[in-house]
Amino acid sequence: MVLLLVWSLAASAQQTSLAPLAEQISPSVVNITTSTTVAGRTGPQGIVPEGSPFEDFFREFQDRNNDGNRAPRRSSALGSGFVISEDGFVVTNNHVIDGADEITIEFFSGEELPAEVVGTDPNTDIALLKVETDEPLPFVSFGDSDVARVGDWVIAMGNPLGQGFSVSAGIVSARNRALSGTYDDYIQTDAAINRGNSGGPLFNMNGEVIGVNTAILSPNGGSIGIGFSMASNVVTRVVDQLREFGETRRGWLGVRIQDVTEDVAEAMGLEKAAGALVTDVPDGPSKDAGIEAGDVIVSFAGTEVEDTRSLVRQVGNSPVGESVRVVVMRDGQTQTLKVVLGRREDAESDDPEVSEEELEDSAAQSKDMLGLTISPLNSDLREELELDSSVQGLAVTAVDEVSEAFEKGLRIGDVITEAGQQKVTTIAQLEERVQAARDAGRKSILLLVRRAGDPRFVALSLEEAEE
């Protein structure tokens, strides 16, 4: 019985060879060689610290190996890509061609053609190239990455370690992986991906591209079966915009947000920890639509918002100038607001100044509560903390290191601007908000804290508040 089972599996494997599929899609996969001018070194930079007693030794060693030639030199790099149209559009990773002076595409047939950059998107590490040719090129189409299931077979193709065209097979190990980027949506696979595979395609069994091989997790630089491909449904939107505009044009809501944690949800009286909590609303689309700090965005364009990551992706995938319905939770009630999206790339990185009159200096006093020592802002504190006149609230002048406040990241110099979603500028107002939270049966109170202008909400237990 065991021998029969083994024979059956072997026969099945022969019948499901990947060779026909590999032969079909290989002509669309390309090797990419880039050439970059690297400035010549004039000393042992990066080898020993400046002023080290070994500096002269290493300079002599370097000069001897460079034969005294410190002129700029050419550096080459290898990567992969794939053709998406018969007229010569090629997709690869941005990091493959970033900074390149010359880009050469080598096709499966051995033919080589120069390529020009159409556009790049560092946020998703995608680049679109173009080669000029009189003959139609073999190309592949994108598939729907959302229908890929964990356990589905996939094929990775590319130029691993500069060894030339190569095929590896595996399965989808996981989906919706996030590494470090705002718009990350990676497919994880155990198909072998090595250096040089970057920018190459990840195919499903229909010969459709469902991912662009981008990164690996490895302690030694080689494949250990944990590779990541940017999902095709992200890539297609980027490629379409690069092809049409030469740049990306993502929607912009114009808010600062943070995740709704369990303690924040309890402090706000929410039924569940979901949605995106608005911490700040600078001048922009959301402010024009009436969204306020302290609102919880629970729905965007008819889609439920799970957390900040999902909202950022939804907004980024929306067309600039589109009017969308945004549902927020405010004071225990839902409100629907219409927001006309701006363009993310045009948004200013710095917060606009808030034009408000400075409050009169409060009496010099402080209060210990919630594990914090809190003082009203006055001229001396503003100068000490380097705060301008637009900042209003209560300054944290000490933090008990064994308190919940310290554990949750509050530090000296932080400014509490809201408590219980209402502005506070005096200790009496903060005490009133704490008592109101107790009277409402809350176990914690929500504080809006600013540090160097950046706001975030923190929920602190009322057990540490003094009666």
KARA-V693592 format. One record per residue. N is the residue number from 1. RES is the residue in three letters. OMEGA is omega in degrees with one decimal (999 if undefined). BURIAL is b if it has 9 or more other C-alpha atoms within 8 Angstrom, else e. D_CENTER is the distance of its C-alpha to the mean C-alpha in whole Angstrom. Layout:
n: (N & N)
res: (RES & RES)
omega: (OMEGA & OMEGA)
burial: (BURIAL & BURIAL)
d_center: (D_CENTER & D_CENTER)
This chain:
n: (1 & 2 & 3 & 4 & 5 & 6 & 7 & 8 & 9 & 10 & 11 & 12 & 13 & 14 & 15 & 16 & 17 & 18 & 19 & 20 & 21 & 22 & 23 & 24 & 25 & 26 & 27 & 28 & 29 & 30 & 31 & 32 & 33 & 34 & 35 & 36 & 37 & 38 & 39 & 40 & 41 & 42 & 43 & 44 & 45 & 46 & 47 & 48 & 49 & 50 & 51 & 52 & 53 & 54 & 55 & 56 & 57 & 58 & 59 & 60 & 61 & 62 & 63 & 64 & 65 & 66 & 67 & 68 & 69 & 70 & 71 & 72 & 73 & 74 & 75 & 76 & 77 & 78 & 79 & 80 & 81 & 82 & 83 & 84 & 85 & 86 & 87 & 88 & 89 & 90 & 91 & 92 & 93 & 94 & 95 & 96 & 97 & 98 & 99 & 100 & 101 & 102 & 103 & 104 & 105 & 106 & 107 & 108 & 109 & 110 & 111 & 112 & 113 & 114 & 115 & 116 & 117 & 118 & 119 & 120 & 121 & 122 & 123 & 124 & 125 & 126 & 127 & 128 & 129 & 130 & 131 & 132 & 133 & 134 & 135 & 136 & 137 & 138 & 139 & 140 & 141 & 142 & 143 & 144 & 145 & 146 & 147 & 148 & 149 & 150 & 151 & 152 & 153 & 154 & 155 & 156 & 157 & 158 & 159 & 160 & 161 & 162 & 163 & 164 & 165 & 166 & 167 & 168 & 169 & 170 & 171 & 172 & 173 & 174 & 175 & 176 & 177 & 178 & 179 & 180 & 181 & 182 & 183 & 184 & 185 & 186 & 187 & 188 & 189 & 190 & 191 & 192 & 193 & 194 & 195 & 196 & 197 & 198 & 199 & 200 & 201 & 202 & 203 & 204 & 205 & 206 & 207 & 208 & 209 & 210 & 211 & 212 & 213 & 214 & 215 & 216 & 217 & 218 & 219 & 220 & 221 & 222 & 223 & 224 & 225 & 226 & 227 & 228 & 229 & 230 & 231 & 232 & 233 & 234 & 235 & 236 & 237 & 238 & 239 & 240 & 241 & 242 & 243 & 244 & 245 & 246 & 247 & 248 & 249 & 250 & 251 & 252 & 253 & 254 & 255 & 256 & 257 & 258 & 259 & 260 & 261 & 262 & 263 & 264 & 265 & 266 & 267 & 268 & 269 & 270 & 271 & 272 & 273 & 274 & 275 & 276 & 277 & 278 & 279 & 280 & 281 & 282 & 283 & 284 & 285 & 286 & 287 & 288 & 289 & 290 & 291 & 292 & 293 & 294 & 295 & 296 & 297 & 298 & 299 & 300 & 301 & 302 & 303 & 304 & 305 & 306 & 307 & 308 & 309 & 310 & 311 & 312 & 313 & 314 & 315 & 316 & 317 & 318 & 319 & 320 & 321 & 322 & 323 & 324 & 325 & 326 & 327 & 328 & 329 & 330 & 331 & 332 & 333 & 334 & 335 & 336 & 337 & 338 & 339 & 340 & 341 & 342 & 343 & 344 & 345 & 346 & 347 & 348 & 349 & 350 & 351 & 352 & 353 & 354 & 355 & 356 & 357 & 358 & 359 & 360 & 361 & 362 & 363 & 364 & 365 & 366 & 367 & 368 & 369 & 370 & 371 & 372 & 373 & 374 & 375 & 376 & 377 & 378 & 379 & 380 & 381 & 382 & 383 & 384 & 385 & 386 & 387 & 388 & 389 & 390 & 391 & 392 & 393 & 394 & 395 & 396 & 397 & 398 & 399 & 400 & 401 & 402 & 403 & 404 & 405 & 406 & 407 & 408 & 409 & 410 & 411 & 412 & 413 & 414 & 415 & 416 & 417 & 418 & 419 & 420 & 421 & 422 & 423 & 424 & 425 & 426 & 427 & 428 & 429 & 430 & 431 & 432 & 433 & 434 & 435 & 436 & 437 & 438 & 439 & 440 & 441 & 442 & 443 & 444 & 445 & 446 & 447 & 448 & 449 & 450 & 451 & 452 & 453 & 454 & 455 & 456 & 457 & 458 & 459 & 460 & 461 & 462 & 463 & 464 & 465 & 466 & 467)
res: (MET & VAL & LEU & LEU & LEU & VAL & TRP & SER & LEU & ALA & ALA & SER & ALA & GLN & GLN & THR & SER & LEU & ALA & PRO & LEU & ALA & GLU & GLN & ILE & SER & PRO & SER & VAL & VAL & ASN & ILE & THR & THR & SER & THR & THR & VAL & ALA & GLY & ARG & THR & GLY & PRO & GLN & GLY & ILE & VAL & PRO & GLU & GLY & SER & PRO & PHE & GLU & ASP & PHE & PHE & ARG & GLU & PHE & GLN & ASP & ARG & ASN & ASN & ASP & GLY & ASN & ARG & ALA & PRO & ARG & ARG & SER & SER & ALA & LEU & GLY & SER & GLY & PHE & VAL & ILE & SER & GLU & ASP & GLY & PHE & VAL & VAL & THR & ASN & ASN & HIS & VAL & ILE & ASP & GLY & ALA & ASP & GLU & ILE & THR & ILE & GLU & PHE & PHE & SER & GLY & GLU & GLU & LEU & PRO & ALA & GLU & VAL & VAL & GLY & THR & ASP & PRO & ASN & THR & ASP & ILE & ALA & LEU & LEU & LYS & VAL & GLU & THR & ASP & GLU & PRO & LEU & PRO & PHE & VAL & SER & PHE & GLY & ASP & SER & ASP & VAL & ALA & ARG & VAL & GLY & ASP & TRP & VAL & ILE & ALA & MET & GLY & ASN & PRO & LEU & GLY & GLN & GLY & PHE & SER & VAL & SER & ALA & GLY & ILE & VAL & SER & ALA & ARG & ASN & ARG & ALA & LEU & SER & GLY & THR & TYR & ASP & ASP & TYR & ILE & GLN & THR & ASP & ALA & ALA & ILE & ASN & ARG & GLY & ASN & SER & GLY & GLY & PRO & LEU & PHE & ASN & MET & ASN & GLY & GLU & VAL & ILE & GLY & VAL & ASN & THR & ALA & ILE & LEU & SER & PRO & ASN & GLY & GLY & SER & ILE & GLY & ILE & GLY & PHE & SER & MET & ALA & SER & ASN & VAL & VAL & THR & ARG & VAL & VAL & ASP & GLN & LEU & ARG & GLU & PHE & GLY & GLU & THR & ARG & ARG & GLY & TRP & LEU & GLY & VAL & ARG & ILE & GLN & ASP & VAL & THR & GLU & ASP & VAL & ALA & GLU & ALA & MET & GLY & LEU & GLU & LYS & ALA & ALA & GLY & ALA & LEU & VAL & THR & ASP & VAL & PRO & ASP & GLY & PRO & SER & LYS & ASP & ALA & GLY & ILE & GLU & ALA & GLY & ASP & VAL & ILE & VAL & SER & PHE & ALA & GLY & THR & GLU & VAL & GLU & ASP & THR & ARG & SER & LEU & VAL & ARG & GLN & VAL & GLY & ASN & SER & PRO & VAL & GLY & GLU & SER & VAL & ARG & VAL & VAL & VAL & MET & ARG & ASP & GLY & GLN & THR & GLN & THR & LEU & LYS & VAL & VAL & LEU & GLY & ARG & ARG & GLU & ASP & ALA & GLU & SER & ASP & ASP & PRO & GLU & VAL & SER & GLU & GLU & GLU & LEU & GLU & ASP & SER & ALA & ALA & GLN & SER & LYS & ASP & MET & LEU & GLY & LEU & THR & ILE & SER & PRO & LEU & ASN & SER & ASP & LEU & ARG & GLU & GLU & LEU & GLU & LEU & ASP & SER & SER & VAL & GLN & GLY & LEU & ALA & VAL & THR & ALA & VAL & ASP & GLU & VAL & SER & GLU & ALA & PHE & GLU & LYS & GLY & LEU & ARG & ILE & GLY & ASP & VAL & ILE & THR & GLU & ALA & GLY & GLN & GLN & LYS & VAL & THR & THR & ILE & ALA & GLN & LEU & GLU & GLU & ARG & VAL & GLN & ALA & ALA & ARG & ASP & ALA & GLY & ARG & LYS & SER & ILE & LEU & LEU & LEU & VAL & ARG & ARG & ALA & GLY & ASP & PRO & ARG & PHE & VAL & ALA & LEU & SER & LEU & GLU & GLU & ALA & GLU & GLU)
omega: (-179.4 & -180.0 & 179.7 & 179.6 & 178.8 & 179.9 & -179.5 & 179.1 & 179.4 & 179.0 & 179.1 & 179.7 & 179.1 & -178.3 & -178.0 & 178.1 & 178.4 & -176.5 & 179.9 & 179.5 & 179.6 & 179.2 & -178.3 & -171.2 & -176.8 & -176.8 & -178.4 & -178.0 & -175.9 & 169.4 & -178.0 & 176.2 & 179.2 & 178.2 & -176.2 & 175.3 & 180.0 & -179.2 & 178.4 & -179.4 & 178.7 & -179.3 & -173.7 & -179.7 & 175.8 & -179.6 & 177.1 & 178.4 & 176.8 & -179.4 & 179.6 & 176.7 & 179.0 & -173.6 & -178.8 & -179.7 & -178.4 & 177.2 & 178.5 & 179.7 & -178.7 & 179.4 & -179.0 & -179.1 & 179.9 & -177.7 & 178.3 & -178.5 & -179.5 & -179.8 & 176.2 & -179.0 & 179.7 & 178.1 & -178.8 & 176.6 & -176.7 & 176.0 & -178.0 & 177.6 & 178.4 & -176.7 & -177.6 & 177.8 & -177.5 & 179.3 & 165.8 & 174.0 & -175.8 & 178.1 & 175.3 & 174.6 & 176.3 & -176.5 & 177.5 & -173.5 & -175.9 & 177.9 & -176.5 & 174.1 & 179.9 & 178.8 & 179.7 & 178.9 & 174.4 & -178.5 & -177.7 & 180.0 & -176.9 & 178.8 & 178.0 & 179.1 & 174.8 & -178.8 & 174.8 & 179.1 & 175.6 & 179.7 & -179.7 & 174.9 & 179.4 & -177.4 & 177.9 & -179.7 & 179.7 & 175.8 & 177.2 & -179.1 & 178.5 & 172.3 & 178.5 & -179.3 & 178.7 & -178.2 & 176.3 & -177.0 & 171.8 & -176.6 & 178.6 & -179.0 & 175.6 & 172.6 & -179.4 & -178.0 & -178.5 & -179.6 & 176.2 & -177.9 & 173.5 & -176.8 & 176.8 & 176.2 & 176.6 & 177.8 & 174.2 & 179.9 & 178.8 & -172.8 & -173.8 & 176.5 & 177.5 & -177.1 & -179.0 & -175.5 & -175.8 & -180.0 & 172.5 & -176.0 & 177.9 & 179.6 & 169.4 & -177.5 & -180.0 & 179.0 & 175.5 & 176.1 & 175.1 & 179.1 & -179.7 & -175.5 & -179.2 & -173.9 & -177.4 & 169.3 & -172.9 & 166.3 & 176.3 & -178.6 & 174.7 & 171.8 & -174.7 & 175.5 & -179.9 & 176.4 & -175.2 & 174.5 & -177.0 & 179.8 & 179.6 & -176.3 & 169.2 & -174.1 & 166.1 & -175.0 & 174.2 & -179.0 & 178.9 & 178.6 & 177.6 & 178.3 & 174.3 & -176.0 & -169.0 & -171.6 & 173.6 & 172.0 & -172.9 & 176.4 & -173.7 & 179.0 & 178.9 & -177.6 & 171.8 & 176.2 & 176.2 & -179.4 & -176.1 & 177.8 & 177.4 & -173.9 & -175.4 & -179.1 & 170.4 & -175.7 & -175.8 & 178.7 & 179.0 & -178.1 & 179.1 & -179.9 & 177.9 & -178.7 & -177.2 & -173.0 & -173.9 & -178.6 & 177.4 & 177.1 & -176.3 & 175.8 & -178.7 & -179.6 & 177.0 & 175.4 & 167.0 & -172.8 & 172.1 & -179.8 & 174.5 & 178.6 & -179.1 & -177.8 & 176.1 & 179.0 & 179.8 & -178.8 & -178.5 & 179.9 & 179.0 & -178.4 & -179.1 & 179.5 & 180.0 & -179.5 & 179.6 & -177.5 & -179.0 & 179.9 & -178.6 & 179.3 & 176.5 & 176.4 & -178.6 & -174.8 & -176.1 & 179.0 & 178.1 & -177.6 & 177.5 & 175.0 & -175.1 & 173.0 & -176.5 & 173.8 & 172.8 & 179.7 & -176.1 & 179.8 & 177.8 & 178.6 & 176.3 & -179.7 & -179.5 & 179.3 & -179.4 & -178.3 & -176.4 & -178.2 & -179.2 & 179.2 & -179.9 & -179.8 & 179.1 & -178.9 & -178.7 & 179.9 & -177.9 & -179.0 & 174.8 & 180.0 & 179.1 & 175.7 & -175.9 & 176.2 & 179.4 & 179.4 & 179.9 & 172.5 & -178.2 & 179.4 & 175.9 & -178.9 & 176.4 & 175.6 & 177.9 & -178.3 & 178.3 & -177.2 & 173.6 & -172.2 & 172.5 & 179.7 & -176.3 & -175.7 & 180.0 & -176.2 & 177.3 & -177.6 & -178.2 & 175.8 & 175.7 & 177.8 & 177.8 & -177.8 & 178.0 & 178.1 & 179.1 & 177.1 & 176.0 & -178.8 & 177.8 & 178.7 & -178.3 & 179.1 & 178.2 & -176.5 & 174.9 & 177.9 & 179.1 & -178.3 & -176.6 & 165.7 & -170.7 & 179.0 & 174.7 & 178.4 & 172.6 & -175.0 & -178.6 & -179.9 & 178.6 & 179.6 & -179.1 & -177.3 & 179.6 & 179.4 & 178.0 & -172.4 & -178.0 & -177.7 & 179.4 & 179.4 & -179.0 & -177.6 & 173.6 & -177.0 & 175.3 & 178.3 & 175.9 & -173.2 & 176.1 & -176.9 & 175.3 & -179.8 & 178.2 & 179.6 & -178.3 & 168.3 & 178.2 & -176.0 & 176.4 & -179.0 & 174.3 & 179.2 & 176.8 & -177.5 & 178.2 & 172.8 & -177.0 & 178.5 & 172.1 & -178.3 & 176.7 & 177.0 & 178.7 & 178.2 & 179.2 & 178.5 & 178.6 & 178.7 & 177.7 & -179.8 & 177.4 & 179.7 & 178.8 & 178.3 & 176.7 & -178.3 & 179.4 & 178.3 & 179.8 & 175.3 & -178.6 & 178.4 & -177.1 & 178.7 & 170.9 & -173.0 & 177.9 & 176.2 & -176.8 & 178.1 & -178.5 & -177.4 & 170.1 & 177.9 & 177.4 & 177.0 & 180.0 & -179.7 & 179.9 & 179.3 & -179.5 & 178.1 & -179.3 & 176.4 & 999)
burial: (e & e & e & e & e & e & e & e & e & e & e & e & e & e & e & e & e & e & e & e & b & b & e & e & b & b & b & b & b & b & b & b & b & b & b & b & b & e & e & e & e & e & e & b & b & e & e & b & e & e & e & e & e & e & b & e & e & b & b & e & e & b & b & e & e & e & e & e & e & e & e & e & e & e & e & e & e & b & b & b & b & b & b & b & b & b & b & b & b & b & b & b & b & b & e & b & b & e & e & b & e & b & b & b & b & b & b & b & e & e & e & e & b & b & b & e & b & b & b & b & b & e & e & b & b & b & b & b & b & b & b & b & e & e & e & e & b & b & b & b & e & b & b & b & b & e & e & b & e & b & e & b & b & b & b & b & b & b & b & b & b & e & e & e & b & b & b & b & b & b & b & b & b & b & b & e & b & e & e & e & e & e & b & b & b & b & b & b & b & b & b & b & b & b & b & b & b & b & b & b & b & b & b & b & b & e & b & b & b & b & b & b & b & b & e & b & e & b & e & e & e & e & b & e & b & b & b & b & b & b & b & b & b & b & b & b & b & b & b & e & b & b & b & e & e & b & b & b & b & b & b & b & b & b & b & b & b & b & b & b & e & e & b & b & b & b & b & b & e & b & e & e & b & b & b & b & b & b & b & b & b & b & b & b & b & b & b & b & b & e & b & b & e & b & b & b & b & b & b & b & e & e & e & e & b & b & b & b & e & b & b & b & b & b & b & b & b & b & b & b & b & e & e & b & b & b & b & b & b & b & e & e & e & e & e & e & b & b & b & b & b & b & b & b & e & e & e & e & e & e & e & e & e & e & e & e & e & e & e & e & e & e & e & e & e & b & b & b & b & b & b & b & b & b & b & b & b & b & e & e & b & b & e & e & e & e & e & e & b & b & e & b & b & b & b & b & b & b & b & b & e & e & b & b & b & b & b & e & e & b & b & b & b & b & b & b & b & b & b & b & b & e & e & b & b & b & b & e & b & b & e & e & b & b & e & e & b & b & e & e & e & b & b & b & b & b & b & b & b & b & b & e & e & e & b & b & b & b & b & b & b & b & e & e & b & e & e)
d_center: (52 & 50 & 51 & 51 & 47 & 46 & 48 & 46 & 43 & 44 & 45 & 42 & 40 & 42 & 42 & 38 & 38 & 35 & 37 & 37 & 34 & 33 & 36 & 35 & 31 & 31 & 33 & 30 & 28 & 28 & 27 & 26 & 27 & 26 & 28 & 27 & 30 & 29 & 31 & 34 & 34 & 37 & 37 & 36 & 32 & 30 & 33 & 34 & 34 & 36 & 39 & 39 & 43 & 42 & 40 & 43 & 44 & 40 & 41 & 44 & 42 & 40 & 42 & 45 & 42 & 41 & 45 & 44 & 42 & 39 & 38 & 35 & 34 & 32 & 29 & 28 & 25 & 25 & 23 & 23 & 23 & 24 & 26 & 26 & 29 & 32 & 32 & 30 & 26 & 24 & 20 & 19 & 16 & 15 & 15 & 19 & 20 & 19 & 22 & 24 & 28 & 29 & 27 & 30 & 29 & 31 & 32 & 34 & 37 & 37 & 37 & 35 & 33 & 32 & 28 & 27 & 23 & 23 & 19 & 16 & 12 & 10 & 7 & 8 & 11 & 13 & 17 & 20 & 23 & 27 & 30 & 34 & 36 & 39 & 39 & 37 & 34 & 33 & 30 & 28 & 26 & 23 & 23 & 22 & 19 & 19 & 23 & 22 & 23 & 23 & 26 & 26 & 27 & 25 & 26 & 24 & 26 & 25 & 27 & 26 & 27 & 29 & 32 & 32 & 31 & 30 & 29 & 28 & 28 & 26 & 25 & 22 & 21 & 18 & 16 & 13 & 11 & 8 & 7 & 5 & 2 & 2 & 5 & 6 & 9 & 11 & 15 & 16 & 20 & 23 & 24 & 25 & 22 & 23 & 22 & 23 & 22 & 19 & 18 & 21 & 21 & 21 & 24 & 26 & 29 & 30 & 29 & 26 & 22 & 20 & 17 & 16 & 17 & 14 & 14 & 17 & 17 & 20 & 23 & 25 & 23 & 24 & 24 & 24 & 23 & 19 & 18 & 14 & 15 & 12 & 14 & 16 & 16 & 13 & 14 & 17 & 16 & 15 & 18 & 20 & 19 & 19 & 22 & 24 & 22 & 21 & 18 & 15 & 16 & 14 & 15 & 15 & 16 & 17 & 16 & 15 & 14 & 14 & 15 & 19 & 20 & 24 & 25 & 24 & 25 & 28 & 29 & 28 & 30 & 28 & 29 & 25 & 22 & 20 & 18 & 16 & 18 & 19 & 19 & 20 & 21 & 21 & 23 & 22 & 22 & 22 & 24 & 26 & 26 & 27 & 24 & 25 & 23 & 24 & 23 & 21 & 20 & 21 & 21 & 19 & 22 & 23 & 21 & 20 & 17 & 17 & 14 & 11 & 9 & 11 & 12 & 9 & 9 & 13 & 13 & 11 & 14 & 17 & 19 & 20 & 23 & 23 & 25 & 23 & 24 & 23 & 24 & 24 & 26 & 28 & 31 & 31 & 31 & 29 & 29 & 28 & 27 & 26 & 23 & 23 & 20 & 19 & 17 & 14 & 15 & 18 & 17 & 18 & 16 & 19 & 20 & 24 & 27 & 28 & 32 & 34 & 37 & 37 & 39 & 42 & 42 & 42 & 45 & 44 & 43 & 41 & 40 & 39 & 37 & 34 & 34 & 34 & 36 & 35 & 37 & 37 & 36 & 39 & 39 & 39 & 36 & 34 & 36 & 35 & 31 & 31 & 30 & 31 & 34 & 31 & 30 & 32 & 32 & 33 & 32 & 31 & 34 & 34 & 32 & 34 & 32 & 33 & 32 & 29 & 28 & 28 & 26 & 23 & 23 & 25 & 27 & 30 & 29 & 26 & 28 & 28 & 28 & 29 & 30 & 31 & 29 & 31 & 32 & 34 & 35 & 38 & 39 & 41 & 38 & 36 & 39 & 40 & 36 & 36 & 40 & 39 & 36 & 39 & 41 & 38 & 38 & 35 & 34 & 31 & 30 & 27 & 27 & 24 & 24 & 23 & 22 & 22 & 22 & 18 & 19 & 19 & 21 & 23 & 26 & 29 & 32 & 35 & 37 & 36 & 37 & 41 & 43)
